[in-house]
C-alpha cells in the first residue's frame, strides 16, 4: 500500500434527501437498473494511496466539504436524486475543486450537466467482468487529474532535451544553428521555439529551463540574422525564395476570389506567430483552418511590409510605379499607409481580376471602429472581398514603453501573449469572425510583421538626421557596430528606394535597438525591454497566414 497523500470525497448519494417522497424514491429505483458499488473502488483507491471519505447523501457531502479539506470529489450520477442541484451546491462551496461524475451510461444529460458545472471528467463504470480494469482506470484518472501539473513540471526538462534539439532540426552532423541553411528549416525552428514558449508559459518551477530556452532563442536569432544577410538578396531575384509579403494576396486571397467565395481578408498589424497560437483555440470551433507561413520583406516595418502586401510590389517598384501614392515619412504625411485600398484595387486590376461588388476596405483603431465594422458586416448583403486592418497590437507595442500601467500589465512575452488572448476573446473583432462563419465567408488572417523584445542598445551615427525607428534606420552615412546591424549600402539591389545619393539602410539584428550616441544612456533606459520591429529576427519575419473555412 502506498502512502496516503490525497483526500477524496465520494458522494454515493443513493440515499435520497428527506424532502424526496417515497413515491419519487420508488419510481427512481424502478427506472434505475444498475448502481455503482463504491466499496470495491474505495478499497482499490486506498491501496493506491488515496484517503477516501464515503457519504450517502448530497446534503452530508456538501456539509463535509464545508468543514474539511478535500482534493477531489467523486459524485455518483446514477443515484436517484437531483444531481444538477447537488452539482450546483458543490460548486457553491468550492468553485475549483476537481469533480468526477461516476455513471454507467454517459448520455446527453450527464454531458450537459458536466459542462454546465465545469466537471473535470465523466467516468463510465465498466461492467462487473471488467471491474479490476475499471478500478485501475478510475485511479489513473484521479492521479492524472491531481498530479498532472507536478508531473508536467518534473517531466518537462527531460522532454525539452528529447524533443527540442539542434540534432533533430539540423541533423546528426552538427550542433550549430548556422547549419540551418534553408528557409523551410528556419520556419520549423521558429515553430518549435514558439511551441516551447507556450508550454513553458504554463509552468512555475522551471526557471532554469526557461533560461536555457531563452539562450537557445538568442543563439537561433543570431544565426538567423546571418542567414538572412547571406540569402535575402537571392530571394529578391527569385532564387529558391519563400513566400514573401508581396506574394500574400496573389497566393492566398486571389484563389479564393476566383473560386467564387466571399472573402474577409484580415491583416493584424504586428501579430506574431505566438499571438496567433493564443487566438487559434477561440476560432477552432468556428472554422476549419489551414495554416501556412511566409517571410516579411525588409525592413519589417508597417510602411514597407504592409504596403508590400496590399500592392504586391517591393518598395522600390511601388515608389516607381505609383509615385502619387508613395510617401516618404515626414511631418506632412501623418499616415504612410493611407492608400492601401487603392493599392489592393490596382493589384487586382494588374492580375485582371474584377471584384463585384467592389473591394471594401476598413481599418480598426479602437472599439468604436470595431463596432462600426461589425454593423457594416451584419447589414451588407453580398461581399466579394472586404479587407480589414486591425491596429490594436501595433498600437500596444508602440505605447507600452510610454505608459507605466502597460509596462506592469505586459512585463514580458508571457504576459503579452496572455493579454492578446484576453483582448481578442472579449473584442468586437471576435464577433466579426463569428458573423463571417455564420455567413459562410472564407477568412484569410495574417500579419504584416512581428515584434521583438529588445534588450541591447547599440550606438548609431550618421552624417544627417535618420528616421525614427529603433530597429531600422535610413539616411546618409550610417554607421554601427557590425554585430548589431546589417548595413545595406546599395538599396536598389535590395529593391528599396535609394533615390538620394549615399542613402543607406541599417537593420538591427538579434535583440539590438539603435540609439544615437548623444544622450545614449537616457534613451537606452527609456527603450530597454521594449517591443520593437523593423529589423531581422524570427519573431519579426516569419509570420502565419491562415485560411479559415466555416465548419
N, C-alpha and C positions, 0 to 999 in steps of 0.2 A: 504494500500500500504506500502511495506517495504522500508526502507531507501536504496537509491541507492549507490552502492559501486563498481560495476564492469562496465567498459566501453566496449561495444561491437560494432564492426564494421560489419554491414550487407551489403555485396556487392550483390545487387539483380541482376545486370548485364543483365537485359532484354533489355536494350537499347544498341545496339552493338556499337563498336568503329567506328569512322567515316571512317576508311580505308575499312570497310566491304561494299561491293557493295549492291545495292538494291536487285539484283537478289539473292545474297547469303542470305540476310536477309529474303526474301520471302520464299526461299527453307527451311531455318532453321525453320521458323514459321510453314510452312506446315507440316514438319516432327514432330514437337513437338506439341502434342495434349493438354498437361496439363502444367500449370505453377504454381509455388508456389506463393501464395499471401502473401506478407510479413506482411502487416499491422495488421491482427488479431494476428499474433505471436508476433509482436513488442509490441502491447498493453498488451498482457499477460506477456511478459518478463519485461516490465516496471512496471507492477503491482507487479511482483515478486522481484523488486528491482534492475533491470538492467537499465543502461543508454545506449540506442541503437541509433547509428547513421546509417541512411539508405542512400546508394548511388546507383545510377542507372547504372553506368559503371565501368568496371575494372580500367580504367585509373584514374577515380575520386577516387576510393577506394585506389589505390596504392598511389596517391598523398596525400590523407588524412592520410594514415598510416605513411607516411614520416614526416608529420607535427605534428601529435598529438599522444598521448599515449593511446593505447587500450590494453585490457587484452585478447581478443579473436576475431577471425574473423569467420563470418558465410558467406559462399560462395554458391550462388545458382548455382549448377552444371547443372541444367536442362535448363538454359538460352542459347540461340543460339549464343555462342561466343567460342573462343578458350580457354577453361578453363585451359589446360595444360600450355599455355603461361602465363596466369594470375596467376596460382599457382606458377610458377617459379618467377614471378615478386614479388609476395607477400613474398616468401621465401628470395628473394634477399634483401628485405627491412628489414625483421625480420625473422631470421632463426629459432627462437624458440617460436614465438607466437602461442598459440593453434589455430588450424584451424579445423572447422567442415564443411564438404561438405553437402549441402542440396540437396536431389534428390527424385524423385518419384519412381525410379527403380534403385536398386543397382546392376548394371550389371558389366561385367568383366572390361570394360573400366574405370569406376569410381574407382574400386578397384585397378587397375593398377596405375592410376594417384595418387590416395590417398597414395599408398605405396611408389611410387617414390618420392613424395614430402613430405613425413613424416606427412601426415594428421593425426590428433588425433582421429577423429571419422567421420563416414559416417552416416548421419541421414536420414532415409527414411520417408518422409512425408506421413501420413495416408490419406485416402480418406475423403471426406467432412463430412460424417456422424460420423467420429471419430475425428473431429478437436479438441475438448476440450482435449481428451486424448493425441493427438499429441502435443498440446501446452505444456501440463504438462511434457511429455517425453522430449521435447527439453529443457525445463527449468531444468529438473533434470539432463540431460546430461551435460549441461553447468555448473551447480552447482558442480557436481562431478568432472568435469574436472578442474575447477578453485580452488576448495576448498578441494580437496581430501587430499593434504598434511597436511593442517591445521586440517582437521577432523581426519586424522590418528594420528597426534601428540596429539590431545585432547583426543581421544578415547583409545589410546594405553595403558595408565596406567590402565584404567578400564579393558580392555581386558586381560592385564597381570594377574591381580588379578583373573579374572574369568577363564581364560584358562590355566594358569600355576600355579598350587598349589600342595603342597605335598599331600593334601587331594585327589585330582584327581588321582595322580600317586600311592599313597601308600594306599589309603582307608580312611574311615571316622574315624578310631580309633586312628590315630596318626598324628603328625605333625613333625616327626623326620626322617631325611634321613637314620638313622641307621636301620629303619624298612624295608628298601629295601633289601630283603634277597634272591633274586634270580637274575640270570644274565639277564633274559629277562626284568625285571623291570629296571635294570640299563641301558640297551640299550634304552628302552623307555625314561628314564630320560634324557640320553645324547642327544637323538634326539630332545626332546623338548627344552633343553637348547640351542642347536645349532640353531634350528628354530628361537628362540627368538634373538639369536645373529644376525642373518641375518636381522630380522625385525628392530631391533634397529639400525643397521648399516645405515639405510636409513633416520633416524630422527636426527634432530639437537637440539631440545629444550627439551630433556627428560633426562638430565644429572642425575637427582635424580633417575630415574627409571633404568638407566644403572648402577648406583652404587649399587642399590638393586639387580639387576641381577648378578653383579659380586660377591656380597656376597653369593647369592644362589649357584653360581658355586663353590665358595671356600668351602662352607659347604658340598655340594654334593661330591666334590672330597675328602674331609676329611673322610666322611662316606664310600665312595667307597674304599679308601685305607684300611680301617678297614675290609670291606667286603672281599677284595682280600686276605688280610693277613689270614683271618679265613677260606677261602674256596678254595684258589688256589691249595693247596695240594690235596684235594679231587678230583678236576678236573683231576689232573695228573694220578690218579688211576682209572679214568673212572666213577666217581660218579656224575651223573647229570651234565655232562660237556657241555659247549657250544662248538661251532666250534672254534678250536684253529689254530694257524699258521700251525701246522703240518698236518691239515686236508684240507687245502685250495685246493691243487691240486687234491686230491682224490675226494673231494665233488663237486668242480666246474669245473675243467678242464677235468678230465678223462671222465665224462659222455658225454661231447660234442665231444670228440675224438671218443668215442665208437659209437656215433650217425653218424659218418662219416663226420663231419663238418671240414672245415678248421678253425683253431683256432689261434687267436692272443691273447697271454697272456701277459698283461702289468702290471708290478709292479712299481708304482710310489713311489719311496723311500720317506718316511716322509710325505705322503699325509694324512691329517686329513679329518674327515667327512665334516667339514665346507668347506674345499678346494674343495672336490668333488661336493658339492652342488653349488659352484660357476662355476664349469666346466659343470655340468649336462645340463643346458639350451642350451649350444652350441652343444651338441651331441644329444639332443632330436629330432631335425628334421631328423637325420640320422638313429636312432636306436629305436627299442622297448627295454625298459630297465626293468630288474628285479633286484632290489637292496636287498641284504642281508647284514648281519653284522657278524663279527667274532671278537674274542679276540686275541690280540698278546700274545705270550708267554713272560715270564720274563727272563732276562731283556729285555726291549723294545728298544734294540739297534740292528743296522743292522747286526752285527756279529752273533747275536743269532736268531733274528726274521726272517731275510730273508733267512738265511741258513736253518731254520726250514721249511720255505715254499718250497724251492726247493728240499730239501732232504726228506721231510715228516717225519723227525726224530727230537726228542728233542736233545738238545746239548750233553747230556751225551751219548745217543745212537749213535749220529753222531761221536763223538770222539772215541767210542769203535769200531764201525763197519768200519769206514774209517779213520784210523789214518794217512794214507798217504795224505788225503785231509783236515784233520782238522789242523788248525793253531791257536796257541795262539798269541796274539798281541805282537810283539817285533820289534826291528829295522830291522830284516831280512825279515819280512813279510809286504810288503807295502800294500797288499790287502788281507784281510782275507775272502773275498767273491769271490775269483777268480776261484772257482771250481763249480760255480752254474750250468753251463751246464752239467758237469759230474754228479752232484748230482741229477739233474732232470732226466737225462737219466737212472740213477740207480734206481730212484723211479719208473719209468715206467716199467723197467725190473722186479722189485720186484713184481709189480702187474700183470706181464705177458701181457703187452700191447705193441705190436710193433708199431713203428712210421714209416710210409712210405709216403713220403720221411722222412729222419731222422730229428730229432729235430734241429731247427735253434735257436741260441741264440745271442743276441746283447745287448750291454749296451751303453746308450747315456749319454755322459758327457757334450756335447756342441752342438752348431749349426752345426758344421761340421759332428758330429755323426748323428744328425737328418737327414741331407741331404743324408748321406751315406745309412742310413736305408730306407729312402724314396725311393731312387733309387733302392735298392735291392728289396723292396716290389713291385715296379712298374714293374720290368722286370722278376720276378720269376713266373713261370707258376703254379706249384702245390705246396701247402703247407699242411702239416699235422698239425704241431704245431710250431709256432715261439714265443719265449719268449723274451720279451723286458723289460729291466730295465732302468728307467729314473731317473737320479740323481739330476735333477735341484733343486727340493725343499729341498733336504737334503743338497746340497751344499750351497744354500741360507741360510738355517738355521744355518749352522756351521760358515759361513763367515760374517753374518750380524753384530755381535758384534765387528768384527775386522775392519770394513770399515765404516767411518763416513757417507759417502753418503748413504749406505744401511740403516743405522740407521735412517737417515732423511726420506728415501723413505718408510721404514717399521717401523714406530714408535710404532705401536700397532697391535693387531689382526685384526682389521677392515681393516687397510691398507694392511696387509699380505694377507687377502682374496681377496682384490681388485687386488693386484699385481699378484696373482696366476691366476685369471681370465684373466687379460690382457696378461700375458705371454702366456697362453695356446691358446688364441684366435689368436695370431699372430705368433705362433710357427709352425715349420715344423711338429711337432708331431700331431697337429690338422689335417694337410694334410694326415698324416698316417691313422688317423681314417676315414677320408673321402674316401681314397682309399680302406680301408678294407670294408667299407659299400658298395662301388661300386662293389667290388669283391664278395660280399655275404659272407664275413667272419664273424664268431662269435667272438666277442671281450670280453674277461674277464679282467676287470680292478679292481685292488685292490692296497693296500698299505701294507708295512711290519710293520710299526709303525707310530705313530704320533709324535707330539712335544708339549711342554708346555712352556708358558711364565713364567719364573722363577723370583720370587720376594723376596725370603727369603733365605739368606745364612745360612748354618749350618756347624759348625766346625766338622771335621772328623780327626781321628788319627789312627795310625796303628803301628805294630811292624816293618813293612818293607814298601817299596815303593808300591803304589797302582796303578791300571790302571787309565787312564786319564779322563774317562767320568765324567761329572758333576752330572748326575742323577743316576749313579750307580758306585760302586767301587767293586773290587775284590782283595783279598790279605789275609794277615795274621793279626790276632789280631785287626780287625777293631772295632772302637767304635764311637758312635754318639748318640746324644740325641734321645730317642725313638720316640718322636713326629715327628722327621724329617725323619727318615728312618726305614725300616724293615730289621733287620739283620737276614740273613739266615746262621745258624751255621752248618747245615747239607746239603751241596749242593746236594749230591747224592739223598736224599729224594725228592728233587725238580728237579731231572733229569738234573742237572748241573754238569759239570766236577769238581771233587774235589780230584784229584789225590795227591795233596800236603797236607800233614798233617797240620791241622789248617787253611786251606784255607776257607775263608768266602766270602759272598756277602752281600752288603748292597744296598737297593733300596730306592731312595728318594720318599717320599710321599708328597701329596698336591703340593705346588709350591716351595718346597725347592730345593736347589742345594748345593753340597758338596764343601767345601773349606778347605784346610789344615790350621791348627792352625797357623803355621808360615806364615807370610805375609798375614794374613787373610783379613785385611782391603783393601789391594791393589787388591787382586783377587776378593774380593766382589764387588768392584767398577767396575772392568772390566766386570764381568759376570752378574751384576744386570740387570734385564729386558731382558735377552737373551732367545732365544728359545732353549730348550734342550730336550733330550729324553734319555730313558734308565730306567726310574722309573715307578711309579704306578700312573696313572691318567686316567680319562675318555678319554682325548684327545690322550694319547699315546696308550691306549689298545683297545678301541672299534673302529673298522675300517670297512669301507664299502667294499663289494665285489659285483661288478655289472656285470651281464651278459647282453651284448648288442647284439641284433639280428637285422640285417639290415631290414629297413622298406620295 
